[in-house]
Amino acid sequence: AELRELFDSQWGGFGFAPKFPAVPRLLFLLDQARSPANPKAECEELFAMADLTLRRMWRGGIHDHLGGGFARYATDEQWIVPHFEKMLVDQALLLLAAALAHEIRPDPFYRTMAEDIVGCVRRDFTAPESCFWTSLDADSEEGEGRYYLWTEEEVRRLLPEGDFGLFCAAYAILPGGNFGHELTRMQTGQNILYEASTVAELSRRCGLRSPEVEKRLARDRAVLLEARSQRRPPNRDDKVLMDWNGLMIGALARASTVFEQPDWRLLAERAALFLQKALPDPKGSWRRRYCSGAAGIPALPGDYAALLWGVMELHRAAAAAGARKKQLRDWLRCAETLAGKLKE
């Protein structure tokens, strides 16, 4: 009842600006939407609240339309203007939300969203040790968010002449910019990419078939992503946190089964195996942080709980994939160890 009252039925999400993804609320709604204890009409309503939020976020500037993944929050109600920091925990929980929504009502949108997030995590958050870094800063060398922003002239210079108008219509690229200064709201000449028109709308407007529109926009996004990769990227917080890694491990494992992506499970397994080696101390307790080759800070109950859940999702995914009994026993032993430490 509280979430119904807070829900924004036009733009999704809860409350007013600034808007955070608030994914635990979405997970709660999805859990209730699949509960046989709730009337069917109520399940439909609860699912629709989560679904609208995910789709509106996907279209907004809070979603990185070139490199994948989501920023920490939006400064406006429509999800257009992000605070540009990207955090591992948000990617993990949104990946899980996409997987659980797809379990309830399969839809190509959720698969696309999951692939988008995993692509971002692989490229921007995966350490050489196969575990996961914490976050990417909002600030760039030339100012907050500049790494993600574009002038109309930059876009014109990079794209084929025939694609320029289509791309600008799709992603709201304006000559004077669509991105205002956070305090003064004056236009900066820069543009944040957000989905201003759907493929179907562009298809009708331009007289093109939808597959052709999708193909051209995908090609254009790849061109801009390659150009963006030449910029100096935001700084990375390269700590490895036990709890956030646990959430990403669990989300990858669950999504690997839901979307039939076995390599996602392997990505999760490699991270879990590394943490098993790196985080326990000589006395058998675990440390919650790994950085620059050293682990430190005693793990908290939330650390044990998150990794315990992640390992159990790995066990579930491995069993669904027909893994050998020894591997299943190993994940259960790891879970038992973590559960014992959590109880302590």
C-alpha positions in Angstrom: 0.0 0.0 0.0 2.9 2.4 0.8 4.5 1.7 -2.6 1.3 2.2 -4.4 1.0 5.6 -2.8 4.6 6.6 -3.7 4.5 5.1 -7.2 4.9 7.5 -10.2 2.4 6.0 -12.7 3.7 8.1 -15.6 7.4 7.7 -15.3 7.8 4.8 -13.0 9.8 4.7 -9.8 8.8 6.1 -6.4 8.4 9.7 -5.2 9.9 12.8 -6.7 13.4 13.9 -7.9 16.0 12.9 -7.3 15.0 9.4 -8.3 16.9 6.3 -7.4 16.4 2.9 -9.0 15.3 1.6 -5.5 15.7 -2.0 -6.8 14.9 -3.7 -3.5 11.4 -2.3 -3.9 11.1 -3.7 -7.4 12.3 -7.1 -6.2 9.6 -7.0 -3.5 6.9 -6.2 -6.0 8.1 -9.0 -8.3 8.1 -11.4 -5.4 4.6 -10.4 -4.5 3.5 -10.5 -8.2 4.4 -14.2 -8.4 2.8 -15.2 -5.0 -0.2 -17.5 -5.2 -1.5 -15.9 -2.0 -2.3 -12.6 -3.9 -5.3 -12.2 -6.2 -4.5 -12.3 -9.9 -5.5 -8.7 -10.5 -3.2 -7.5 -7.7 -0.4 -9.6 -9.1 -0.9 -7.9 -12.5 -0.8 -4.5 -10.9 2.3 -5.2 -8.9 4.1 -6.6 -11.9 3.1 -3.6 -14.0 4.7 -1.2 -11.4 8.0 -2.9 -11.6 7.8 -3.4 -15.4 7.0 0.3 -16.1 9.9 1.4 -13.9 12.4 -0.8 -15.6 11.3 0.3 -19.1 11.3 4.0 -18.2 14.7 3.8 -16.7 15.9 1.9 -19.8 14.8 4.8 -22.1 16.2 7.5 -19.8 19.7 9.0 -19.6 20.3 7.1 -16.3 20.9 4.2 -18.8 24.2 4.3 -20.7 22.9 3.7 -24.2 26.4 3.2 -25.6 28.3 1.3 -23.0 25.5 -0.4 -21.0 24.7 -0.3 -17.4 23.0 2.3 -15.2 24.0 5.3 -13.3 23.4 5.6 -9.6 20.3 7.9 -9.8 18.6 10.5 -11.9 18.3 14.2 -10.8 14.9 14.5 -12.5 11.6 12.6 -12.3 11.8 11.3 -15.9 15.2 9.5 -15.5 16.8 11.7 -18.1 19.6 13.5 -16.3 21.9 11.1 -14.3 24.3 11.5 -11.5 27.0 9.8 -13.7 28.5 7.5 -11.1 28.1 3.8 -11.8 28.0 1.3 -8.9 28.4 -2.4 -9.0 25.5 -3.0 -6.6 23.0 -1.3 -8.9 24.1 -3.4 -11.9 23.8 -6.6 -9.8 20.3 -5.8 -8.5 19.0 -4.6 -11.9 20.3 -7.7 -13.5 18.5 -9.8 -10.9 15.3 -7.7 -11.5 15.4 -8.4 -15.2 15.9 -12.1 -14.6 13.0 -12.3 -12.1 10.7 -10.3 -14.3 11.5 -12.6 -17.3 10.7 -15.6 -15.1 7.2 -14.2 -14.5 6.5 -12.9 -18.0 9.1 -13.7 -20.6 9.9 -10.7 -22.8 12.8 -9.9 -25.2 13.1 -6.6 -23.4 14.4 -8.3 -20.2 17.0 -10.3 -22.2 18.2 -7.2 -23.9 18.5 -5.4 -20.6 20.4 -8.3 -19.0 22.8 -8.6 -21.9 23.4 -4.8 -21.7 24.2 -4.9 -18.0 26.5 -8.0 -18.2 28.4 -6.3 -21.1 29.0 -3.3 -19.0 30.1 -5.4 -16.0 32.5 -7.4 -18.1 34.1 -4.4 -19.6 34.1 -1.8 -16.8 33.8 -3.7 -13.5 35.7 -7.0 -13.9 39.2 -7.1 -12.3 42.1 -9.2 -13.7 41.5 -11.6 -10.7 37.9 -12.2 -12.1 36.2 -10.5 -9.1 34.3 -7.2 -9.4 35.4 -3.6 -8.7 33.1 -1.2 -6.8 32.3 1.8 -9.0 33.1 4.3 -11.7 33.3 7.9 -10.6 30.9 10.6 -11.9 33.7 13.0 -12.6 35.7 13.0 -15.8 38.8 14.9 -16.7 36.8 17.7 -18.3 34.1 17.8 -15.6 31.3 15.8 -14.2 29.7 13.5 -16.8 31.7 14.9 -19.7 32.9 11.3 -20.6 29.2 10.5 -21.5 28.2 13.8 -23.2 28.2 14.8 -26.8 27.9 18.0 -28.9 25.8 17.8 -32.0 28.9 18.6 -34.0 30.8 15.6 -32.5 27.9 13.3 -33.5 27.6 14.8 -37.0 31.4 14.3 -37.5 31.3 10.6 -36.5 28.2 9.3 -38.2 27.4 8.7 -41.8 25.4 11.6 -43.3 22.3 9.4 -43.8 22.3 8.3 -40.2 22.9 11.6 -38.4 19.2 12.8 -38.5 17.9 9.4 -37.5 20.2 9.1 -34.5 19.5 12.7 -33.3 15.8 12.0 -33.5 16.2 8.8 -31.6 18.4 10.1 -28.8 17.3 13.8 -28.5 20.5 15.4 -29.8 20.0 19.1 -30.1 22.2 21.9 -31.6 22.3 23.8 -28.4 22.4 20.7 -26.2 19.8 19.0 -24.0 22.0 18.9 -20.9 21.8 21.9 -18.5 24.1 22.9 -15.7 23.1 21.3 -12.4 22.8 24.6 -10.5 22.0 27.2 -13.2 20.0 24.9 -15.5 21.6 26.9 -18.4 22.3 24.8 -21.5 25.9 23.7 -21.9 25.9 22.7 -25.6 26.3 19.1 -24.5 23.8 16.3 -25.0 23.0 13.3 -22.8 21.7 10.4 -24.8 18.2 9.2 -23.9 15.6 7.5 -26.0 13.3 10.2 -27.2 11.6 8.1 -29.9 11.0 4.4 -30.1 12.1 2.3 -33.1 8.4 1.9 -34.1 7.9 5.7 -34.0 11.1 6.3 -36.0 10.0 3.7 -38.5 6.7 5.4 -39.1 8.2 8.9 -39.2 11.1 8.0 -41.6 9.4 5.5 -43.8 11.8 2.7 -42.8 11.2 -0.8 -41.7 11.8 -1.4 -38.0 14.7 -3.9 -38.5 16.5 -1.4 -40.7 16.1 1.3 -38.0 17.4 -1.0 -35.3 20.4 -2.1 -37.5 21.4 1.5 -38.2 21.0 2.7 -34.6 23.0 -0.3 -33.3 25.8 0.5 -35.9 25.8 4.2 -34.9 25.9 3.4 -31.1 29.0 1.2 -31.8 30.7 4.0 -33.7 30.1 6.5 -30.8 31.2 3.9 -28.2 34.5 3.4 -30.1 35.0 7.1 -30.2 34.1 7.4 -26.5 36.7 4.8 -25.6 39.4 7.1 -26.9 38.5 9.6 -24.2 40.1 9.5 -20.8 37.6 7.4 -18.7 36.3 8.3 -15.2 38.4 7.1 -12.3 37.6 3.6 -10.9 37.1 2.6 -7.3 39.0 -0.7 -7.5 38.1 -2.0 -4.1 36.5 -5.5 -4.2 33.7 -5.7 -1.7 32.5 -9.0 -0.4 28.8 -8.1 -0.2 28.5 -6.4 -3.6 30.5 -9.2 -5.2 28.1 -11.7 -3.6 25.1 -9.9 -5.1 26.7 -9.8 -8.5 27.7 -13.5 -8.3 24.1 -14.4 -7.4 22.5 -12.2 -10.1 24.8 -13.6 -12.8 24.1 -17.2 -11.7 20.3 -16.6 -11.7 20.4 -14.8 -15.0 22.6 -17.5 -16.6 19.7 -20.0 -16.1 16.9 -17.7 -17.0 18.4 -16.4 -20.2 20.4 -19.7 -21.0 23.8 -18.0 -20.9 26.2 -20.5 -19.4 29.2 -18.2 -19.7 27.5 -15.9 -17.2 27.6 -18.7 -14.7 31.3 -19.2 -15.4 31.9 -15.5 -14.8 30.2 -15.8 -11.4 32.1 -19.0 -10.6 35.5 -17.5 -11.2 34.7 -14.6 -9.0 33.4 -16.8 -6.2 36.5 -19.1 -6.4 38.8 -16.1 -6.2 37.0 -14.7 -3.1 37.2 -18.1 -1.4 41.0 -17.8 -1.7 41.5 -14.1 -1.1 39.2 -13.2 1.7 39.5 -15.8 4.5 42.0 -15.0 7.2 44.3 -17.5 8.9 41.8 -18.1 11.6 39.0 -18.9 9.2 37.0 -15.6 9.4 36.6 -13.5 6.3 37.6 -10.0 5.4 35.2 -7.7 3.6 37.5 -5.8 1.3 40.3 -6.8 -1.2 42.4 -4.1 -2.8 45.9 -3.9 -4.4 46.6 -7.6 -3.5 45.6 -7.4 0.1 42.4 -8.2 2.0 41.3 -6.4 5.2 38.5 -5.3 7.5 36.5 -8.0 9.3 33.4 -9.1 7.3 30.0 -8.0 8.6 26.8 -10.1 8.7 25.7 -8.4 5.5 28.9 -9.6 3.8 28.4 -13.2 4.8 24.6 -13.1 3.9 25.2 -11.6 0.4 27.9 -14.1 -0.6 26.0 -16.9 1.0 23.0 -16.1 -1.2 25.3 -15.7 -4.3 26.9 -19.1 -3.7 23.5 -20.8 -3.3 22.3 -19.2 -6.6 25.5 -20.7 -8.1 24.6 -24.1 -6.7 21.1 -23.8 -8.2 22.5 -22.7 -11.6 25.1 -25.5 -11.6 22.5 -28.1 -10.7 20.2 -26.8 -13.5 23.2 -27.0 -15.9 23.9 -30.7 -14.9 27.2 -30.0 -13.2 29.1 -32.8 -11.6 28.2 -33.8 -8.0 31.6 -32.8 -6.7 31.1 -29.2 -7.9 27.7 -29.1 -6.3 29.1 -30.4 -3.0 31.9 -27.8 -3.1 29.4 -24.9 -3.4 27.3 -26.4 -0.6 30.4 -26.6 1.6 31.2 -23.0 0.9 27.7 -22.0 1.7 27.8 -24.0 5.0 31.0 -22.2 6.0 29.5 -18.8 5.3 26.3 -19.7 7.1 28.4 -20.8 10.1 30.3 -17.5 10.2 27.1 -15.5 9.8 25.6 -17.3 12.8 28.7 -16.5 14.8 
